[in-house]
């Protein structure tokens, strides 16, 4: 019986699988492996509350009588997007160090210093627009490099180091400018770039879009970006698994400095020169946008899309309040309150994300 059974089974060829069934299994297996679980209503609310609030604020100020005549117009949109382009770039600059778990409080002063270099080279030394712009960006890179060396190489606190750098740079700005705006002699080509429209929006917005896309790809789709998030979650564990923490940290501060330098150039183009401001007024709205962004799209994680939504939310709210006749003190009060709320929410979501990963 056994022999006959073996013989019969060996003599009859196996039935080939149905082609349709094979193709179906080949198609469904990868899908099953890559399919993500559906988000719960609570997770959807966490991800999309900030975008919904941004839309609600826009609708409110478009209908609110004191601001309804101006807020929804293309002219106001052009002004707001142009003015907030510098804030958006500084928010992108702050994003990378924060993703790695470090602060850079010198970014506003870095942008102001780069703006001063750009304007002064053209106005006081007759340098052409291209060399002046390159020198301004190089200034931002140099400041970021110095900060990175102190933090990465000498293990100094990023909080104290960059705060000290900001104070030092603010003093240099006051000394060189004499408290005056440097504007006479700035290249008309740069001023035209800051004021011209493209597709109904200021041309400077295109710079933000391009650099935002680059940062989105860099942080979300490269080994460098994954290393940054690993460093931000647990730097000691990141070091143990072979991530070169010091090198990545140094590169992060250099990238942040470069973005701040470009922001300084855009500031010169938009304002028409360099002011004696130390950049503090630019930094805190940017930080508020970054921390607000950490509550959206990927709650508990600093991300580019959330940051840009945070910039939109902050800028449109300030614009709406101004058009509605709010006093001058409302702007800094709102930025401060938004920053405090954003830090609290991003910390809460970060802890929830870490707890979920541990489970």
VENSUL-V949259 format. One record per pair of residues at least 6 apart in sequence whose ideal C-beta (glycine too) atoms are under 7 Angstrom apart, sorted by the first residue. I is the first residue (numbers start at 0). J is the second residue. If there is no record, write none. Layout:
# VENSUL-V949259
i->I j->J
i->I j->J
This chain:
# VENSUL-V949259
i->45 j->298
i->45 j->348
i->46 j->295
i->46 j->296
i->46 j->298
i->48 j->295
i->49 j->291
i->49 j->294
i->49 j->295
i->49 j->308
i->49 j->309
i->49 j->312
i->50 j->295
i->50 j->308
i->52 j->312
i->53 j->308
i->53 j->311
i->53 j->312
i->53 j->315
i->56 j->312
i->56 j->315
i->56 j->316
i->56 j->319
i->57 j->315
i->60 j->66
i->60 j->70
i->60 j->319
i->61 j->67
i->61 j->70
i->61 j->71
i->63 j->323
i->65 j->323
i->65 j->324
i->66 j->319
i->66 j->322
i->66 j->323
i->69 j->75
i->69 j->322
i->70 j->318
i->70 j->319
i->70 j->322
i->73 j->199
i->75 j->318
i->77 j->196
i->77 j->200
i->77 j->201
i->79 j->314
i->79 j->315
i->79 j->318
i->80 j->200
i->80 j->201
i->80 j->204
i->81 j->201
i->81 j->203
i->81 j->269
i->82 j->269
i->83 j->310
i->83 j->314
i->84 j->201
i->84 j->203
i->84 j->204
i->84 j->206
i->84 j->207
i->84 j->265
i->85 j->110
i->85 j->262
i->85 j->265
i->85 j->266
i->85 j->269
i->85 j->281
i->86 j->281
i->86 j->284
i->86 j->285
i->86 j->288
i->86 j->310
i->86 j->314
i->87 j->207
i->87 j->307
i->87 j->310
i->88 j->207
i->88 j->210
i->88 j->258
i->88 j->261
i->88 j->262
i->88 j->265
i->89 j->106
i->89 j->107
i->89 j->110
i->89 j->259
i->89 j->262
i->89 j->281
i->89 j->282
i->89 j->285
i->90 j->285
i->90 j->288
i->90 j->289
i->90 j->306
i->90 j->310
i->91 j->210
i->91 j->211
i->91 j->214
i->91 j->258
i->91 j->306
i->92 j->106
i->92 j->255
i->92 j->258
i->92 j->259
i->92 j->262
i->93 j->103
i->93 j->106
i->93 j->255
i->93 j->285
i->93 j->286
i->93 j->289
i->94 j->214
i->94 j->289
i->94 j->301
i->94 j->303
i->94 j->306
i->95 j->227
i->95 j->251
i->95 j->254
i->95 j->255
i->96 j->102
i->96 j->103
i->96 j->157
i->96 j->251
i->96 j->252
i->96 j->255
i->97 j->289
i->97 j->301
i->98 j->218
i->98 j->227
i->98 j->228
i->98 j->231
i->98 j->301
i->99 j->227
i->99 j->230
i->99 j->231
i->99 j->248
i->99 j->251
i->100 j->230
i->100 j->231
i->100 j->234
i->101 j->150
i->101 j->157
i->101 j->248
i->102 j->157
i->102 j->158
i->102 j->161
i->103 j->146
i->103 j->157
i->103 j->161
i->103 j->252
i->103 j->255
i->104 j->161
i->104 j->162
i->104 j->165
i->104 j->282
i->105 j->142
i->105 j->146
i->105 j->161
i->105 j->164
i->105 j->165
i->105 j->168
i->106 j->255
i->106 j->259
i->106 j->282
i->107 j->165
i->107 j->278
i->107 j->279
i->107 j->281
i->107 j->282
i->108 j->164
i->108 j->165
i->108 j->168
i->108 j->169
i->108 j->277
i->108 j->278
i->109 j->139
i->109 j->142
i->109 j->168
i->109 j->256
i->109 j->259
i->109 j->260
i->110 j->259
i->110 j->262
i->110 j->263
i->110 j->266
i->110 j->278
i->110 j->281
i->111 j->172
i->111 j->263
i->111 j->276
i->111 j->277
i->111 j->278
i->112 j->138
i->112 j->142
i->112 j->168
i->112 j->171
i->112 j->172
i->112 j->263
i->113 j->135
i->113 j->136
i->113 j->138
i->113 j->139
i->113 j->259
i->113 j->260
i->113 j->263
i->113 j->264
i->114 j->135
i->114 j->263
i->114 j->266
i->114 j->267
i->114 j->273
i->115 j->172
i->115 j->175
i->115 j->176
i->115 j->181
i->115 j->273
i->116 j->134
i->116 j->135
i->116 j->138
i->117 j->131
i->117 j->132
i->117 j->135
i->117 j->263
i->117 j->264
i->117 j->267
i->117 j->273
i->118 j->181
i->118 j->185
i->118 j->267
i->118 j->272
i->118 j->273
i->119 j->181
i->119 j->273
i->120 j->126
i->120 j->131
i->120 j->134
i->121 j->128
i->121 j->131
i->121 j->184
i->121 j->185
i->121 j->186
i->122 j->181
i->122 j->182
i->122 j->183
i->122 j->184
i->122 j->185
i->123 j->184
i->128 j->186
i->128 j->188
i->128 j->189
i->132 j->264
i->135 j->260
i->135 j->263
i->135 j->264
i->136 j->257
i->136 j->260
i->136 j->261
i->136 j->264
i->138 j->260
i->139 j->256
i->139 j->257
i->139 j->259
i->139 j->260
i->139 j->263
i->140 j->253
i->140 j->256
i->140 j->257
i->140 j->260
i->142 j->164
i->142 j->256
i->143 j->252
i->143 j->253
i->143 j->255
i->143 j->256
i->143 j->257
i->144 j->253
i->144 j->256
i->146 j->160
i->146 j->161
i->146 j->164
i->146 j->252
i->147 j->248
i->147 j->249
i->147 j->252
i->147 j->253
i->148 j->249
i->149 j->155
i->149 j->160
i->150 j->157
i->150 j->160
i->150 j->248
i->150 j->252
i->151 j->245
i->151 j->248
i->151 j->249
i->152 j->245
i->169 j->277
i->172 j->275
i->172 j->277
i->173 j->275
i->176 j->273
i->176 j->275
i->178 j->275
i->179 j->275
i->180 j->272
i->180 j->273
i->180 j->274
i->180 j->275
i->181 j->272
i->181 j->273
i->182 j->271
i->182 j->272
i->185 j->267
i->185 j->271
i->185 j->272
i->189 j->267
i->189 j->268
i->190 j->268
i->190 j->271
i->192 j->202
i->192 j->268
i->193 j->203
i->193 j->268
i->193 j->269
i->195 j->202
i->197 j->205
i->203 j->265
i->203 j->268
i->203 j->269
i->206 j->261
i->206 j->265
i->210 j->258
i->211 j->303
i->211 j->307
i->214 j->303
i->215 j->303
i->215 j->304
i->217 j->223
i->217 j->224
i->218 j->224
i->218 j->227
i->218 j->303
i->223 j->247
i->226 j->237
i->226 j->242
i->226 j->247
i->227 j->247
i->227 j->251
i->229 j->237
i->229 j->242
i->230 j->237
i->230 j->242
i->230 j->244
i->230 j->247
i->234 j->244
i->237 j->244
i->238 j->244
i->267 j->273
i->283 j->334
i->283 j->338
i->284 j->313
i->284 j->334
i->286 j->338
i->287 j->313
i->287 j->334
i->287 j->337
i->287 j->338
i->287 j->341
i->288 j->306
i->288 j->309
i->288 j->310
i->288 j->313
i->289 j->301
i->289 j->306
i->289 j->309
i->290 j->338
i->290 j->341
i->290 j->342
i->290 j->345
i->291 j->309
i->291 j->312
i->291 j->337
i->291 j->341
i->292 j->301
i->292 j->302
i->292 j->305
i->292 j->306
i->292 j->308
i->292 j->309
i->293 j->299
i->293 j->300
i->293 j->301
i->293 j->305
i->293 j->345
i->293 j->348
i->294 j->341
i->294 j->344
i->294 j->345
i->294 j->348
i->295 j->305
i->295 j->308
i->296 j->302
i->296 j->304
i->296 j->305
i->297 j->305
i->298 j->348
i->298 j->352
i->299 j->345
i->299 j->348
i->299 j->349
i->299 j->351
i->299 j->352
i->300 j->352
i->313 j->337
i->316 j->333
i->317 j->330
i->317 j->333
i->320 j->329
i->320 j->333
